[in-house]
Amino acid sequence: MQELKQWNFELTPVDDKTNIPFFFEIEKEVDELIIELRFSPQDVEESLARKLIEKELLDNEYDYDESTIVKTLPLKNLLTCSLSKDGQYIGNHHYKSSEQLIKIKKNSSSLGYNAIGDLVGKWKINLHQHCVASQKISVQLVVSEVTQVL
């Protein structure tokens, strides 16, 4: 396995409900593309989560009590990746994990992603920030390629 690109960065609540594009290119024939997304923390700090949940309930005029808030905990930060190659959408899967592994092969791919045959081309990862509620989230995005040695 050979690493092609690695990005390390931080997100804050300003990044909530946004998308960040990341670009890379595969120039030679490979057998597999691997994308690894890791972020921390996954769970929003409980005191902050309680405030955010209560605000959302009040803003939407829900009748609630403490048990409603407790049932909603833990509140989770949520990031996902969609993928395209040469402008063609390949897929997305709403993994609720803070460690996500996406594999794209010629004839098969991870759940939510299409197998596309030739992996050579210009690629785009869209990182979707569905929920960035923690004050700071550390993110690592790694793209690697695998070529089988015969």
N, C-alpha and C positions, 0 to 999 in steps of 0.2 A: 504494500500500500504506500502510495506517495502523496504527501500533502501538497495541494495546489495553492490554497489560500487559507488564511486564518484572520479573523477579525475579533478583537476584544474591545468591548466598549461598555458604557453604562447608560441605562435608561432612567428617566424620572417621570413623575406624573404628567409632565408637559408632553411626553411622548405617547400618552394614552390615546387609543383609537387612531393611530397613525400607521403608516407603512414605510419601511425603509428598503430601498433596492440595493442589492449587492450583485456585482457582475463578475463573471470569470469566463474563460474560454478553454475548451478541450481541443487541442490541435492535432492529436494523433489518436489512432484507434485504441480504445480501452475496453475492458470487459465490464467494469462496474464503476458507478459514481456513488460516493458516500458523502452524505451531509450530516454533520453532527451539530445539534443545537443544545447548549447548556445554559441555564440561567439560575440565578439565586438572588434573593430567596423566592421560593414558590409561594409560601404562605405569607399573607400580609400580617404584620404585627397586630395582635388581637385588639389592642386599644384603638388603633387607627381603623381597623376593620369595623369595629363596633360603631364608630363615628360615621364612617362612610355608609354603612348599611342603614343606620338610623336616618341619615340625611336623605337617602334614596327613598325610604319609606315615607318620610314626611313630605318630600317634594311631590310624590305621587299620591298623596292623601290616603295612604293605607292605614287601616285600623290595626294596630299591632301592640304587642306587649313584649316583655323580655324573652319569652320562649320563641317568638318569631325571630329575633336576632340570633339566639343560640342555635336555632335550626339552620341558619344561613352560614354559620361559621364552620370551618375556616374559610375566609375569603382568599381566593388564589389569584396570583398574577398569572396571566395567560398569554403566551407567545406562540405563534405557529408560522410555518414557512409554506408559501406556494412557490411553484417552480415552473419556469418556461424555458424553452430552447428555441433559438432562432425565431422568436416571436410567437411560438406555439405553446399554449398552456399545457402543462404536463400534469398538474394536480396539486392537491392540498389535503391534509388530514388534520383535524383538530385534536391532536394529542394533548392530553391534560397533564403531561409530564414535564418536569423541568430538565429532563435529559431525553432528547429525541434523536433517533437514528433513522435516517431516510436512505434507502438503497434503490438506485435506479440501474437496471440491467437491460440488456438488449431485448430479452424475452419475458422479463418479469420485473416487478417493482414493489416497493412497500405499499401497504394499504393506502388508497387515496391517490396514488400516482400511476400514470400510464406507462407501460413499457413502450419504448419508442424506436427500437432498432439501433441505428447509428448514434453513438454518443458524441461524436465530433461536432463541435459547433459553439455558438455563443449562447451562454446561459445567463439566466437572471433568477436570483432568489428574492422574493418579496417577503420580508419579515413583517408579520402583522402583529401589532401590539393591541390585542383585544382588551386586556386589562393590565395596566401598569399603575398599581395603587400604592406600592411601597415607595418610600422616599428615594430609594436607589436600588436598581437591579443591575447586577453584574452579568454580562452576556458574553458567551464565546460561541462563534460560528466557525466551523471548520469544514472545508471541502477537500476531499481526497479522491484519488483514482486508483483503481486496481487493474493491473494487467497480469493475466496468468502467464507464468513462464512454462514453456513446453519442454 
